């Protein structure tokens, strides 16, 4: 009877451990999905020249970045995560402090580069994502953004030149 109870307890504990691990992994996928969703809403608001909406979505994006640092539990990606998470935090701090749409647009490049790294590091299989580039952005220095649509909709130049740019990479 004692052996039976010990075996039953061990089986129960291993099941609980497997479920907890699955929940952590699921939570991590949810985190990335939330970041991508808020980023896309932020980017689309910049395309539409809507400062208030863009600021609202980058604030939500920032909250998600700050509230979820679970990547430290995923050893295989831990070092990569630490490197880009610190840069992402700095980029969202700058963005949330923006007072106008031009300041928000200037923060887009840093946020984009770090989010692309996160997607490539962690994987994202919900849909294809497109890294796009406008050579005229950032006073002629150029700028990248990520989109969930292949059609160019430029967040740097908004409605002035919303079709300016090219797709430079597809992430599936």
Residue pairs with C-beta under 8 A, 6 or more apart in sequence:
24 70
24 73
27 68
27 70
28 70
28 71
28 74
28 122
31 64
31 68
31 70
32 118
32 119
32 122
32 124
33 124
33 126
34 64
35 61
35 64
35 65
35 115
35 118
36 115
36 119
36 124
36 126
36 129
36 146
36 148
38 57
38 58
38 60
38 61
38 64
39 57
39 61
39 111
39 112
39 115
39 146
40 146
40 147
40 148
41 53
41 57
42 54
42 57
42 58
42 61
43 108
43 145
43 146
43 147
43 155
44 153
44 155
45 51
45 53
45 54
45 56
45 57
46 54
46 101
46 104
46 105
46 108
46 155
46 156
46 158
47 153
47 154
47 155
47 158
47 159
47 162
48 158
48 159
49 101
49 158
49 159
51 100
51 101
51 104
54 101
54 104
55 96
55 98
55 104
58 92
58 95
58 96
58 98
58 104
58 107
58 111
59 96
61 92
61 111
62 92
62 93
62 95
62 96
65 85
65 88
65 89
65 92
66 89
66 92
69 85
71 77
71 78
71 81
71 85
71 122
72 78
72 81
72 82
74 81
77 121
77 122
80 117
80 121
81 118
81 121
84 114
84 117
84 118
84 121
85 114
87 110
87 113
87 114
88 111
88 114
88 115
88 118
90 110
91 107
91 110
91 111
91 114
92 107
92 111
94 107
94 110
95 103
95 104
95 107
95 108
95 111
97 103
98 104
98 107
101 158
105 137
105 155
105 156
105 158
106 138
108 143
108 145
108 155
108 156
109 137
109 138
109 143
109 144
112 131
112 143
112 144
112 145
112 146
113 144
115 146
116 131
116 144
116 146
116 171
119 129
119 146
119 171
120 171
124 171
125 172
127 148
128 148
128 150
128 170
128 171
128 172
129 146
129 147
129 148
129 170
129 171
129 172
130 146
130 147
130 148
130 149
130 150
130 167
130 169
130 170
130 171
131 144
131 145
131 146
131 167
131 168
131 169
131 170
131 171
132 144
132 145
132 146
132 147
132 152
132 154
132 165
132 166
132 167
132 168
133 142
133 143
133 144
133 145
133 165
133 166
133 167
133 168
134 142
134 143
134 145
134 154
134 156
134 157
134 164
134 165
135 142
136 142
136 156
136 157
136 161
136 164
137 143
137 154
137 156
137 157
138 156
143 156
144 168
145 154
145 155
145 156
147 153
150 167
152 162
152 163
152 164
152 165
152 166
152 167
153 162
153 163
154 161
154 162
154 163
154 164
154 165
157 164
